[in-house]
Amino acid sequence: MKKIAIIHDWLTGMRGGEKVLEIFCELFPDADIFTLIHIPGSISKIIEERKIQTSFLQKIPLARKRYRSFLPLFPLAIESFDLKGYDVVVSSSHCVAKGALTSPAAIHICYCHTPMRYVWEHYNTYFGSGKKGVVSRFLMPPIAHYLRMWDVTSSNRVDHFVANSCNVANRVKKYYKRTAEVIHPPVDCSLYTPTNTHSEGDYYLVVSAFAPYKRIDIAVNAFEKMGLPLVIIGGGQEEELIRKMAKKHVQCIGWQSSETLREYYRGCKALIFPGEEDFGIVPLEAQACGKPVIAFAKGGVLETVYGIHAEPMQEIIEKQPETPTGVFFTKQTTESLMEAVKFFERNKNLFDPLSIRKHAEGFDKLIFKEKFKQYIESIC
């Protein structure tokens, strides 16, 4: 029997990457998990029950709460794991997990959520003018240069890349000069289901980590201006900022259990998705509940939503879907989102809950599980 290790960047909450990790735990029930930081109680039972080994960062004061501040140490930390004796290493990577040092005989498969977004496509979002202090802006350029070189060099340690979307496969090709198989992440269609009544709620919904590139600020500004109710589920590094922006019409309620989240999906008019995401499981969860998605038309959402363009350009008018599952806005601005919401309000009859649900079923976790299992068997 092959001995398997799973490498995951950090375990501090249940987001899209952790939902993929859950499936890996089911596929490889005897595998050990290695991660930079683990906050007990922040992840699901299926992950918590595994043997979890953390890096030296776990022992550094404040690292659990401000782990992103230790970004320059991440490469050293991920390379510190002793992976001798493991025949197969599966890394679930959006930062440094794919840079782990394996034995020469081991097969390393990386499920890539994205190349390190902090120093590539979202560098200016995280560290640009106005985002950090003067010291950070002065230090980050050389640090980011080092991290980019490490990120590219360490990609050679991976034997096989699997990308979570065509969007990410293109980045793997661009930055690493490697080809990646595409296997879309799973949505739990057995948990996220529509109500029998298909009733329309009285609020819109955002479900997201409060990270800079998620652009939750756009949604808050839009709904405060329109005077429409918006519920935001989530939390994270920009939580204080978002809560200050939320006034009369926007309510932030923090992270919720999967069952509670399902009820909010079922009760909303539509999901608002203003960021450019690598893939995005949240839009699929909403669609599994029969709810449409209003999204910024860029990134992974183009692979998960059949969107009508609220402001169609001439060249895409003929590409409007016959059975839409959402609405796209083309500019990442408050005004563009507002136009998309107004378009949706005028055209609600175009969106059929049963058709939306059927579309989401094509991404069910059982399909992901079988595809990834077959892929592993084909190379091992």
N, C-alpha and C positions, 0 to 999 in steps of 0.2 A: 504493500500500500504506500502510495506517495505521501510524503509529509508536506503540508501546505501552510504557507504564511500569508496573511492578508495585511497589507500596509495601507493605512488611511491617514490623511494629513493630521486631523485633530478631531476629537470627540467632545464637542461642547454644546451640541443641540441637534435636533432632528430636522435637517433640511434635505434637499434633493439627494445630495451625495450619500447621506446616511441611510436614506431609503433604498438606494442601490446596495449599500453595504449590508443591509438586512437580508437581501436576496443572496448575497455572497455567503452569508452565515448559514443560510438554509442549504445552499448548494454544497458547501464545504463544512459540515458540522463538526469536524475535528480540527479545523484550522485555528492557529493562534493569531491574535490581532496585535499589530504594532502601530503605535500612534505617538505623535509628539506630545499632546496634552489630552488628558481625560478628566472631565468633570463628572464624577459619579452622580447618577440620577438625572443627567441631562439628555440621555438617549434611551432608546427602547429596551425592553426587557431582553429581547432576543440577542441584542448586542452586549448588554451589560453582563449577561450570563457567561460570556466567553472569557477565556484567559486573555487579558489585555496587558501588554507591556508598554510602558511609556518611556520617553527620553529624559535626559537630565533637565530639560526645561520644566518638567513637572515639579521639581524641587526648588525652582527659583521663585522667590517672593514676588507676588503680583502677576506672575506669568499666566496663571489661570484666568485672571480677569482681563489682562492686557497682553495676551499672547502675541497679537499682531505687531506689537512694539519690538518683539524679538526676531522679526523677520530676517535680519542678517545672520542670525544663528541657526536658522532652520536647516540649511544644507549640512552643517556640522552635526546637528542633532539627528537628522534622518540617516546620516552615514554611520552613526554610532551603534546602530543595532547589529547584533550578532546573528546573522541568518545562516550560519553554517548548519548543515544537516537538513535544510529544507530543499525538497526536490522541485517544488513549484512555488513561485511568489506571484501573488496577484496584488498589484497596487491600484488603489482607488485614489486617483490623483487630480487635484486642481492647483496644487502648489509645489510641494517637493517630494511627495511620496514616491514618485517614479524614480527618484535618485538614490534609493536604498542600494547598498552594496550587497550583492548576492554571491553565492559560491559559483565558480566557473561552470559547474555541471548543471546548475539550476536553470529552469526555464522561467523567465520573467515576463508576465503579461500585464500590461498597463491598461486599465480602463480609464481613459483620459476624459475628465469632465471639461478641462481646458488646460492649455499651457498656462504657466503662472501669470494670472491676469494682472497682478499688482505691478508687474514690470513690463508688460507688453501692451495689450490694447486698452487697459484701464489705468495706465500709469498716471496720466494727467488727472483722471477722476479722483484718484486717491491722494496724489502728492502735488498736484498743480497749484497755481497761485490761489491763495485764499483758503486752501484745504488744510494746510499744516502750518506750524510755526516757522520762523525764519531759519532756525537751526536745522529742522527737518528738511526744508527745501535746499539748504546748503549741503547737507550730508547725503541726501538721497540720490542725486545724480551718480556719484561714484559707486554707491552701494548698489543701485539698480543696474549699473553697467556690469559689476561683478556677478550679480544674480542672473542677468541675462546670459552671460558666458557660461556660468555653472549650469543653468537650465538647458542650454543647447548641448553642452558636453555630456551631461548626465543622461540625456535622451539616448545616447549610444549604449547605455546599460540595459535598455529594454529590448527584449527579443521580439515581442509582438505588441503593437498598439491596437486598441479598440477605442473608437471615439463614440461619444454619446449622441453625436449628430453629424450631419454633413458639414454644418457650420464649423464644428470643432475639428473635424477631419481636415478641413481646409487650413486651419491654423497649424495643425500638426505638420502638414505638408510645407507650409510657409516657413515656420520657425525651425523645425527639426529635420526637414527634408526627408520625412518618413511617410509611408503610406499606412493608413489606419482603416481597419474594418469598422463599419458603422453598425452599432446595435443600440437602438433607442432605449432609454431608461424606462422603468416600469411605472404604471399607475395601478393602484389596487382597486380594480373595478368591483370587487366583492364588498369592499367597504364603502367606497364612494358611489352611491346610487341615487337616482332621482326619487322624489316623492311620488306617490300615486296620483296626486292631484295636479302636479306640474304648476303649482300656483306661483305667481310673480310676487316677489318681495317688495319692500318699500325702500331698500337701500342698495348701494353698490358696495363692492368688497375689494380690498387689497389684502393679499396674504404674502408676506415677504420678510426676509431679514432686512434690517435697517442699515444696509451697506450703501456707500455713495453711488455706485453704478446702478443701483436699483431705481433711482430717480423717483422715490416716493414723494419728494417735494412737489413734483409736477402735479401729481394726483391731488395732494392736499390743497394746493393753490387753485386748481381747477374747480374742485367741488365747493370750496369756500366762496369762490366767485359766483358759481352757478346757484348756490343755495340748495344743493341736493345732498342728501345724507350719504356719508361714506363711512364704512367701518373698516379699520385697519387691524389685522391680526399679525403679530410679529414683534420683533425687538432686535436690538443690536447696537452697533457703535454710534449710529446717528439718532438714537431714540430720543435723547433730550431735545435735539433740534426739531425733530418731527412733532413731538408733543407740544413744543412751544408754538409751532406753526398752526397746529390744529385748534380751531376756535369754536365757532357755533355749530358747524355742520359736519365736522369730522371727529370721529371717536376712535381712540387707540385703546385696544383691550388686551394687548400682550399676546404671548403665545397661548394656544389652546390645545386641548387633547384632540386626537384624531376624530373622535366621535362628535365633540362640540364643533370642530371645524366643519365636519360634514353638514351639520345643521345650518351653519352660516352659508355654506355653498348653496344648499337647497333653498334657503330663504332670500337670497340676493337677486337683484335684477340681472346683474352681470358682473363678471370679474374684471377689474382694472389691472392692466399689466404694462406699466410705463417704461420699464427698463429694457436694455438689450441683454438678453440672457443667452448663455451658452446653449442650453436646451430648454429647460423649464418644465418641471413636473406639475407645478401648481396649475397652469392652464388646463392640463389634462385632467386633474382632479375635479376642477370646476365643470369641465365638459362631461366627465363621467357622471356628474350629478344633473346633467341636462341643461347646464347654464352656459350662455355665450360668453365670449372673452373680447374685451376691447383692449387692443394691444398696439404698442409701437412696432411698426412693420420692419423689424430688423432682427437678425440673430435666429436662435433656435425656434422661436415662435412661428416662423414661416414654415416649419416642418410639422407643426402640431395643430395649427388652426387654419381652417378654410375661411379666410377673411375677406369681407367686402371692404374695399378702400373707400373711406368716407370722403376723401378728396382725390378721386381718381385722376391720374394723368392720362393723356390720350393713349399712350402706348400700353396701358394695362386695363383699359375699359373692357376689352374683349375677354380678359382673363378672370373676370368676376365669377366666383363659384355659383353653381345653381343651387346647392344646398349648403349655405354658409353656416359656420359655427362661431363666427365672430366678426368684429369690425377692426380694421387697421387704420391707424393714423401715421402719417409719413414724416412728420417733424417732431422731434423730441422736445416739445414745448407745451406750456399750459394751454395756449390758444388752440393748438392742433388737437390736443386731447378733448378740449371742450367741444370742438366741432364734431369729433367722433361720437361723443356721448349724445349730442343733440341729434346726430344722424340716427343713432340707435333708437332714441326715444320716438323718432318719427317712423321707424321701420321695424318695430318689434315683431310684426307679423311674419317677417322673413325667416325667423329663427324657430325651428322645430325641435323641441326637447328630445324627442326620440331619435332624430337624425344626429343631433349633437352627441347623445349618449353612444350611438352606434359607432361614430367616428372614434371616440375615446377607447372603445373596446379593442381597437386594433393595436393599442399600446399596453394591453393588460400584462400584469406581472407574470402570468403563466407563459405568455409568449416570450417575454424577455428571458425568463428562466430557461426555457427550452433552447432558445437561440444561443445563449451564452454557454450552456452545457455542451451543446453540439460543437461550438467553436473550440472550447477547451479540449474536448475529446479528439478533435481533428488535428491538434498540434502537440498533444501529449501522448 
